[in-house]
Amino acid sequence: MVCREAVSRQVRLLEKHLEVKLFNRLYRTLELTEAGLAFRSGTEQGLETIALAAMDVKHLNETAKISVSATIAITSFWLRPRLPQFRVDNPGLEIRVRAADMPPDIVAEDIDVCLLYGDGNWSDLKDMVRLYEVDIFPVCSPEYLHDNGPINSPNDLRGQTLLDMYYKATRFSVDWAWWLGEWGNQLPPSYHKLGFDSYVNVVHAAWDGQGVALAFSHVADELLSKGRLVRPIEHTCKGQGMYLGVPKNKKPSKYAQTFIDWVVSEARD
C-alpha cells in the first residue's frame, strides 16, 4: 500500500510539472489520456535507449570469452577443424563450445551464438543468418563399395546396410525413409539397418566400412576430399539450411560479434 501511494504521489507530481493530465481516474482503475499515451510511447523509447547504453557500458568490462552452441555434426566436422586458425587470429579469447543436438537453454547456459540446422525459425533467436544450403547424399567407405557394389541408383541402396540415427533430437527429420522417398523408393519391410544415437557415430561407422550413411554437404567435405568416404551415386536431395543466430534476450558482445563475422566469412568462402 505504501508503495502504491508513493507511485500515485509521484504521478501527481509529474502531472503538476507537465501541467497535463496523464490518467483518467475511473472507479477502481486508471485509463491513460491521449497525453498519457504519447508520454508512455516516448518514455518506452527512452528506456530502451538507456538499456542498450547500459549494455554497452557493461561490455566495456566484459571478459574476453564467448559461449557457442552447435549441433554435434557441425561441431565435429565443420567448426572444430577451423577453430585453431581463429584462435591464432584472436589470442586470449576464451571459447566454450556446447556440442549437442538437443536445443540449449539459452538463458541458463548463457549462450552467445548458436549454429543450427533447420528452416531458420527459432522463437528464442534473432538476426538469423543462412550460412549455406545443405545437400544430403549417400556416402560409404571405398572398401565397403568395393565389397558390396556396384550401387548405381537409389533403388540399389535397399539391399545395403543403411546407417541411420534412431534418436531424433530435432524437429527436422533426415533419415533413409525420407531420402529414398524423395526418389520414389520405400524401405522394404525388412532391411539391414544399423542405428546410432549420434550422427558422429553414423559417420564413423561409414568410415569404418560398416554401411552407407547420409552425409550433409560441408560437414562431410573433408572426409570426401581425403578419400575416407566416397559417394557411391551422385543422387542428391535438398535439405534445410545451416543457420547462425543470437539470443533475443542479449546484445552480442564485441567478442561474440568477432566470432559471428568469422563464421559468416568461413561459410561464404
Helices and strands as residue ranges (DSSP letters): H 2-18, E 23-26, E 29-32, H 34-60, E 65-70, H 72-74, I 75-79, H 80-89, E 94-99, E 113-118, E 125-139, H 142-148, G 154-159, E 162-165, H 176-182, E 193-196, H 199-207, E 213-216, H 221-225, E 237-247, H 254-268
